[in-house]
């Protein structure tokens, strides 16, 4: 199936001779050049005979792709998850809503569904699509949430930072105001609630309107991705754009790397200002809803909410690091990333916390506190690992790592300036000591420690395995991301990355994987 898609995509690209596309130089990979650590900018084959005496074989998703291929055929399992995700999010929202009257445990749900597969599927589908029908209250909440986020994005000052230069010569620029945003937004959310001065809404509103919010976000997200697809093809913000030749591939993977609209960075606003802020406040709002419903403190929910809030404070503090990650510099703004941040993150990343509103963890403050400490250690170590590498790079290797001189590899690679055509030699330092000498993606292990701790705070021994879904998904996601990053670095650094991999043989878990 995927091979046929690939072949049809290539045929369409060869047949397509649009004057607009032919007039622009587009980044493609010359496999020979890649083996020699050269990142080249060439003309598409449709016009290569005009501007060049040699023709370069086309590769999938070549237009605007940075370093590594991506798309619907990069991982069949994630492609399958993507297809069912809109319905999955509706179902997960329904399972944790007040409309769900049955006990949401797989031990009771699976036998019931097995006895009547059609009736089960029909009822779940009907409930997921109708029980969470959009409401004005949910629409007003989302509108207000995003207006405040937009206001803070525009008016909170910060230092200007840059992302890595793309193969077309574009250097993305950002205002580093993420940490200020999260603190001010949190204060305004509290101030506007019944716990603050304004009393405009109940502090537990994020639970009260969650189900219709997911429905609204789902509808908006599907339409928004059509807009992104069309914009990337016809009104791109940079030259890092283009089509694979397949609408399905383009819709899922995206047609543009850095879309902007009226000066607003759409990728950062959706991924960070909405998605991460929603997740950050959701746990606290859910805890308040739980306290109102049961009249007592759920220690598992409270400690989980605090730990996730602190984790996302760390995220916003380190936001510029995220803006240089694979999500931003490789993945285009399509369904996979943008719909994922709009809908999947609110629905799945808060599942374990949301589940506890109706089904308290029952954990004692001592046991919940112990798990909280483990989760916090994961958050802190994750930050320290990222900070260690950032500090090392900023000092150009002239800094102590764990009290010793750092071990690193000077990786040479060549880029071709898209404006002048001249080749330039560049160098990166690959840190192979400290955290980064233990495993090549050791920071992911700490992130997983935090994630599994948050889900365990939902007490799966009492509440079943559904609250573990987020941690299980994140484990698969980070393993996939580590492999994709390996492919990116291998293509970029070649033999130097082979040397680095020999020095640091483990990918994520030292001694295991």
Buried (B, 14 or more C-beta within 10 A) or exposed (E): EEEEBBEBBBEEBEEEEEEEBBEBBBBBBBEEBBEEBBBBBBBBBBBBEEEEEEEBEBBBBBBBBBBBBBBBBBBEEBBEBBEEBBBBBBBBBBBBBEEBEEEBBEEEBEEEBEEEEEEBEEEBEEBBBEBBEBBEBBBEBBEEBBEBBBEBBEEBEBEEBEBEBBBBBBEBEBBBBBBBBBEBBBEBBBEBBEEBEEEEBBBBBBBBBBBBBBBBBBEBBBEBBEEBBEBBBEEBBBBBBBBBBBEEBBBBBBBBBBBBEEEBBBBBBBBBBBBBBBBBBBBBBBBBBBBBBEEEBBBBBBBBBBBBBBBBBBBBBBBBBBBBBBBBBBBBBBBBBBBBBBBBBBBBBBBBBBBBBBBBBBBEEEBBEBBBEBBBBBBBBBBEBBBBBBBBEEEEBEEEBEEEEBBBBEBBBBBBEBEEEEEEEEEBBBBBBBBBBBBBBBBBBBBBBBBBBBBBBBBBEBBBEBBBBBBEBBBEEBBBBBBBBBBBBBBBBBEBBEBBBEBBEBBBBBEEE
